[in-house]
Amino acid sequence: MTRGGRRSSRSRRARWAGLLGALACALVGCASQVEAPTPDAPPRLRLQSSALAPGNGGELVAASALAPGDILLSSVGTLQSLGIQLATFAPVSHALLYLGEGRVAEAVSEGVGVRSIGQVLDSEAMVVAFRDPQLTPAQADAVGRWALAQVGTRYNTVGVVLSAPFVVNRRLCEVPLVPGPLRDACVRGFATVQLGASSDDRFFCSQFVLEAYRQAGAPLSDVDPRWVSPADLLHMREGDVATLVGTRPLRYVGHLKYTAPTVAMSDAP
């Protein structure tokens, strides 16, 4: 096949992948955003994306690239992790906080604890890092101090159980072309009814991350931290479409580890 033929083949595959992604988005629900026209381009519809691999324009980085306060999103090869990924239509199922000096804090079923970054990389199938570009060194220090003070705090099992129907029902709010403010109000309405008031005495993973930032005076969103899943944190990255209005975009740092799914679509020739 000639070089021009390969480019044409890749272009067709990319178009089909885009069409399939849009169809899946319409069927299961994903947030969208209409970009305003510019003198050089017409209005463009952006769809929430779950693409997350070094081949999507990312890169593999060493742990030395991390900074205190960075947010790590990960997945493992377990049924529980797979269930979370399927429910949220995202390739991540867990959220962690990097504290610096090779330490990571997280809320897991045994409660809030600390592991080394090496232990995390050994146990997870994928680990990707994001950074709040507005976080100051003083706030990053406050994030770490608060997180360490929570070590031993029990896991928010009730919050996870209550989140299950919320994850399903909120999809009604996230169909494409629903304006951002309406989508935001819809999700907040479901959350208020189904999840109730926040509790600060127990945490699940993403709630722990959001609460740490809030306690440090650098909230990533004005919503109750119990409303936010690892998938929501993923969609808060720059260039994606966040479900909730007013969230602060996170900057992609890089993949610390990536293991390709067993079954995956590929644009490779």
Secondary structure, DSSP 8 states (H G I E B T S, - for coil): --HHHHHHHHHHHHHHHHHHHHHHHHHH---EEEE--BTTB--EEEE-----SGGGT--B--GGG--TT-EEEEE-SSHHHHHHHHHHTSS--EEEEEEETTEEEEEETTEEEEEEHHHHHHH-SEEEEEE-TT--HHHHHHHHHHHHHTTT--B-HHHHHHHHHHHHHGGGG-STT--HHHHHHHHHHHHHHHH-S--SS-B-HHHHHHHHHHHTT--S-SS-GGG--HHHHHHTBTTS--SSTT---BEEEEEEE----SS------
